[in-house]
Amino acid sequence: MVGTRYIEGQGRYALAEMVGRGGFATVWRARSSGSYLGRGGDVAVKIIPVYSTGERSRALREGQIAEGLKHKNIVRTIEVIPGETEVYLITEFVAGMPLDEAARGFTARDIAAALAQILEALVYAHGQGIIHRDIKPQNALVDERGNVKLTDFGVAYRAGDTRLTRVGFAVGTPGYIAPEIMDGADPSVLTDIYAVGATARTLLARVPDEPPTRLREFVDRATSPNPAHRPPSAWAALKLLTGRRAPTGKPKGLAARKVVTHRDLANFAWQQVKFRVRGVEHPEHVRAARENALSFARGISVTEVVTLGEEIYDEVMAERIWSGTRALAQQHLDAGQRVWLVTATPVELAQIIAQRLGLNGALGTVSEVVDGRYTGRLVGEMMHGEAKAEAVKALAAREGLALARCSAYSDSINDLPMLSLVGEPVVINPDADLKAVAREQGWQVRDFRTGRKAARIGVPTSLAAGALAGGIAGGLAVRRRLSA
């Protein structure tokens, strides 16, 4: 007779039955004694055998990543227990089945609803700097109420982590791995979006009827071989799939955390929108925008601002970046050229934008930070006008770039000092003053706008934008559709 096996950590878990197996790991349904959960109940225990230091690091890393993710569409991790030859991941027990099994009787509408929940999980995970890297139907669990929960962050990539996978080896499951990963590219938001599209394609293959137009368009765009043609973020993918817009009834970002009030955010946002839509960058307005931004940020933690910046990008900016601009940056990257975003916006937000677009880096306005909080003072000058040009010179010297062989892209006359530094200045969606200078100098002009009137809209202190690549400095045009 075989006795019950117990796993002990902050709680005590009695293994009952094996419910899954993958690779070398096994997953068990277990009974909790309740000392950690606060009450008894079923939990899932993933047992990962470890035979080396590297395997132990991977297993513990999976647990640490999963423990930090708290979302209704992600399986909740209760604790991680390191053993001598095994690591135990204790999670909530989802009474249901994997999506590939649950979807056998699904309609196209049911599939779209399940995909939307996966994307909700990714909006959150990507906002935490986590790329799942193995999205597939088997890694999404559907409970008895139809709720979908993403699981298995065993090969997830966390921003700032050292790469644990050897170069030349693709991580993921064949059929769900984005083409650029096979070519050696790093994982990104776009590779997860590809995998969601591939998941949709797999599930729809069982549906006899033609999928709705919106769902077909989602699959086509999400699985595009060209990353620049995919939705640029999980939020943009969710909007494409469902038509959903950013919610307005609930407080977001800093307001949701009661760091600032709705009135603070509304007043600040209105000042920024007026500034950008009018296209006015008079020195006095620049100074006022700078002072407003510094006053707004004083005393707020860097972590809060970064979180807000991620929400701003995913819910506001991602879908408004002109596709022509995005494709232009991708062309330079595909040619092996380095690309930097250079902008007056805070460096923390600039880095988020650069990361989301797959650029090499970003230069932005640097604020003084003490004990993790903004003091309300700048370090150096605002990244604007001549200061932006000086920063580009410093970057070129540091990276060994010959500016005469670089290109610069911008939409604002205030970037004239930067544009004048490089061998190939290009203006994109220019303001009237810059367009006149470009014609006089014989510079190339590109306009990605359509016949509709377009007004620029920015994020806090986003006064102008540009980017520098190992042969280019490229601009970022952000759009807001207005009625004709």
N, C-alpha and C positions, 0 to 999 in steps of 0.2 A: 504494500500500500504506500502511495506517495503522499507525503504531507503537503500542506499549503505553503507556498513560498511567500515570504513577506519582504517588501522593500521599505526601508526606514530612512526618513529624512526628517523634515519638520513635521510631517505626517507619517502614518503607518499604513501601508497599502498591501492588501492580500490579493495576489494574482488569482484570477478565476478562470479565464479562458483566453487562448490566443485568437485575436480577431484580424490580424494582418501580418504580412511579411513583405519586406522590401530590401533588396541588397542583403546585407548581413544583419540588419535590424529586425526585431519582431515587435509587434504591438499587442498588448494584452488589455483586456477589461479587468479592472481590479476594484476591490472594495476599500474605501477609505475609512479609517477609524474615526475620522472627524476632528482630530486634534488640530489639524492645520486649516481645513476647510470651514471649521466651525460647526459642521454637521456631517454625519455619515452619508455615503453615496458612492455611486460608480464614478470611476475616473479611468483614463487611459494611461498606460505606462508603456513608453517606447524604450526598449532595451537595446542599447548600442554597444556591441563588443568593441573593445579597444586593445590593439596589440602593439601600439607604438605611441610615442609622444605626439607625432603628427595626427594620428587618428583621435587621440584624446582631445587635442586642441580643436579639431573639427567638430567633435561631438559637443564639447562644452560651448563652443562658439554658437552652434545651432540653438542650444538652450538659452544662451544669453540673449541672442537676437529675438527669439520667440517670447521670452519673458518680458521684453520691453514693449511688445505690441499689444495694445488693448483696444480691440475693435469688435463690434458685433458680428462681423463677417470674417473674423480670424479666430481659429481655435485657441482658446485661452490656455496659456501655460501656467501651471500652479507652482511648480518648483523644479529645479534641476539638481539631481543627486549624483555626485561623482563616486564611483566605486573603484576597487583596485583594478579590475579587468573589464568593467562595464560602466557606462554612463546611463542614468535613468532620467528620462524626461516625463514628468507627470503633467498631464493636461486634462482638460474637461473631456468627458466621454460624450461623443455625439452619437445618439441613437438614430442611426440611419444607414446610408450607404454612399459610396463614392459617386460622383456626378455621372461617370460613364455608365454606371448601372442604373442609377435613378432616372436618367434621361431616356431610357429605352421607350418609355411611353409618352415622352414630352412632345408637345406641339412646338412650332416655331416660336410662338409667343412665350411658352414656358422656358425655352432655351434662352431667349432674350432676357427674361427676368433673372435667370440664373447667372448669365454673363454680367448683368448689371451689378449683381451683388459681389461678384469677383472684382469688378472694376472699383466698386466702393472700397473694398479692402485694399486695393492697390493705390487708390488716391491717398489713403491714410499711410500705408507702408512707405510709399515713395516720399511722402512728406516727412517721414522719419529717416530718410536717407537709405532705405532698404530696397534692394532689387531682389525679387524672389528667385529668378533664374530657372525655375522648373514648373511653370504654370502648365497644367494639363488636367484633363477630366479626373484622373485618379487622385489628384492632390486637392480636390475640392469635395467636401462632404456635405450631403444634403440630409437635414434632419427630418423628423416626422411631420413638421409643419411647413416644409419646403424652404426653410432657411438654409442658405449656402455659406459654408465656412471654409476659408482657405487654410491649408495645413502644409506641413513639411517644408520648413525653411532650412533644410540641411545643407543646401548649396547656395544659400542667399549671399548676396554681396552687400556689404555695409560700407557706406562712404567713409574713407579714411583707413579701411582695413588693408593689411598686407595681403597680396594675392596668395591664396593657398593652392591654387590650381596651376600646374605647370604650363608654361607658354607652349602653344601648339596643341593643347587638348581642349576640346569644346565641352562645356558643362551643360547638362540638360538632357532632354529626351528627344531622340530623332523624330522629326515631324513637327516639333514644337520649337526648335532652335532657330533663331533668326539667321538669315544668310550671312550677315556681317560678322556674327560670332564665329562661323566656320572660316571666315577670312582672317581671324585673329583679333577682331575688335573687342573692346571691353564691354561688359554688360551695362545696360542703361535702361532707363524708363521705356525706351522704344523697343527693346528686346522683349520686355515683359508684355507690352501691348501686342507685339507680333504673336506671342504664345497664346494670348487670349483669343486673337483672331483665328489661330490654328485650332484652338479648342472649339470655337464656334463651327468651323468648317467640319471637324470630325463629328460633332453632334448633329449637325444639319444633314449629314450624309444619310442618316436613318429616317429623315422626315420625307414622306412621299410628295408632299405639296411644295410648290415653289415658295421660297421664303419671301417675306415682305421686302419691299424696295429698300427701306431703311436698314434692315438687317443685312441684306446683300451688300449694300454700300459699306457698311461697317466691316464686313469680312474682307472685302476687296481692298479697302484702305489699310486696315490693320495688318494684313499679310503682304503688303507691298514689299517687293524685294529692296526698294529704295527707302531707307529709314526716313528721309525727308518728306516722303509722301504719306507717312502714317500720321494719325493724330499725335500731336506733340506731347501730350500728357495723358495720364489716366483719366483726369477730369474731362479733357477734350474728347477722349474715346467714349466716355460715359454719355456725354452730351450727344455725340454722333449716333450712338446706339439708341438712346431713349428720347432725344429732343429736350432733355431736362436742362434747365438753367440753374445757375448758382442760387441756392436758397436765400431769401431775403428776410424771412421772418425770425431767424435765430441769430444771435450775435455771433460774430466770427472773430477769429484771431485774438488780438489783445482784448477786445471788448468782451469776448466770451470768457476770458480769464479774469475779467474785472481789473485789468491793469490800466485801461483807459475807458472812458464812457463812450456810448454811441455818439453823443454830441461832439466829443473830441475828434473821433474818427470822421464824422460827417463834415465838420468844419474844415479839418485838415484836407480831406479828400477834395472838397469843393474848391479850395484855394489852388490845389494842384491841377485840377481839371481846367479851371479858368485859365491858369497860366499856360497850360499846354495847348488848349483849343485855340486860344488867341494867338499862340505862336510868338508871344512877346518875350524877349529875353534881354530887356533893358537892364543895365547894371544894377539899378535900384531894385528891380523886381527879383533879380538873382539874389541880391543881398537879403531881401525880405524872405524869399523862399528858403534860403539857407538858415536864417534865424528861426523861422517857423519850424523847420525840420529839427534843428538842434534843441529847441525848446520842447518840442513834442517828445523827443527821445530821452530827455534828461531823466535819469533815475530808472529807466526801463532796462531789463536784462537783455543781453545780446541774444540769449536763447529764445526769448519771446519774440524779438524782432525777426530773427531768422525764420521762426515758425510762421509768423505773419507773412513774411516775404514769400515763403513757399505757397501759402494759400493764395496770395495775390497773383503769383505766376500761374498756378494751376487753374484758378477760377476766373481770372480776368485777362491776363496777358497772353497766355499760350495760344489762344485761338485768334488773337488780334495781330500777331506778327505776320507780316506779309509773306505769303508763300514764296514769292520771288526772292525775298531776302534770305529766307531759310535755305532755299535751293542754292543760292549763290554761295553762302557759307559752306554748304556741304560739298560743292564743287571744289573749293579750295582744300578742304579736308581730304577729299578723295584723291586729290593730286599730291598728297603728302605735305601740304603746306600747313604751317601753324597759324591758328586764328585766336585772337584775343578780343574780348569786348572791352571797350574803353568808354566809360560813362561817368557822368556827374552823380549818378545815383549812389547810395551807400554801397561800399565794397561788398558787404554781406549779401545784399540783394543781387549785385552784379555777378557774384560768384554763383548764386543759384541759377540765374539766367544762363550763364555760360555752361554750367553743368547740364542743365536741361537740354541745351542745344548741342551738346557734345563738343564745345569749343575747348581750346587748350588752357584758357585762363581768363581772368578779368582784372581790370584796373578800375577802381572807383574811389569815391570820396571816403576818407578814413576818419572815423570819429574816435575820440579818446575814450578808453574803457578802463575803469578801475574796479577791481573785485567783481568782474563780470557784468558791470552796469555802465551805461553811457553817462558821461559827466556833463554833456551839453557843449563840449568844446571839440574843435577839429584838431587833427594832427596834420599840420601843413595846410595847404590851400584846398579849396573846393576843386574837384576835377572838372574844370570848365575853362574854355578859351585857351589862354597861354599855358595855364597849369596842365591842361590835358596834353598839349604839345610837349612840354618838358617831361611828363611822365612817359610818353611814347619814346622820346629820345633815350631816357634811362632804360626802358625795357629793351630797346634795340641794342644798346650797349651790353646789357646783361646777357641777352640771348644770342649775340653775335649776328644781328640782322643788318643788312645793308639797306638803309631806308630808300636809297635810290632805286632799289629793286622791289620795293614794297608797294602795295596799293592801299589807299584809304577810302572808306566809304562813310558818308554822312549826309544828313538832311538839313543841317542848320548852318547859317552864316557864322555862328559862334565857333564852329570847328574849323574855320579857315586856317588858323595857325597849324593845326594838325594836318590838314589836307595839303598844305604847302610844303610839308616836310618830305613827302614821298614822291616816288617817280611816277606813280599812276594814281592820281586822285580821281575819285568817281563820286558823283553826287546822286543820291537816291531820294525820290519824292521830295525834291528840294523846296525850301521856302523861296520867296520871290527874290530876295537879296542874293542868296547863294546861287540861284539859277542864273542870275545876271552875271555874276563873277565867272561861273562855269563857262558860259557862252563866250565871254571876253577872253578867257584863258584857253579855250579850246578843250576843256575837260569833258569827259564822257558823262552824259546824263541818263539815268535810268529812272523810269517811273512805273512802279508796280500798282499804281492806283487804277481803278476802272473809271467809267464815266461818272460814277457817283462822287459827290463831294466827300472828301476824306479829311477828318481832323485828327491830329495826333493826341493821344492821351497817355499820361505817364503814371508812374508810381511815385511815392514820396521822394522828392528832390531829383526826379528824373528829368533833367533839363536838356540833355542832348545825349546822343549815343553814337558809338563807333566801335570798331574792333580792329586789332592789328594781327596779321598773320605773317608767318615766315616769308611771305611774299605779299601779304595783304594786310590792310587795315580796313575792316568792313563795318558798315553801319547797320543798325538795327532799326527798322521802321516799324512802329507799332500803330495799329489802325483802330479806328472806331467808326463803324458804319453809321452814316446819317441818311435821312431821307433825301432823295434827289431834289 
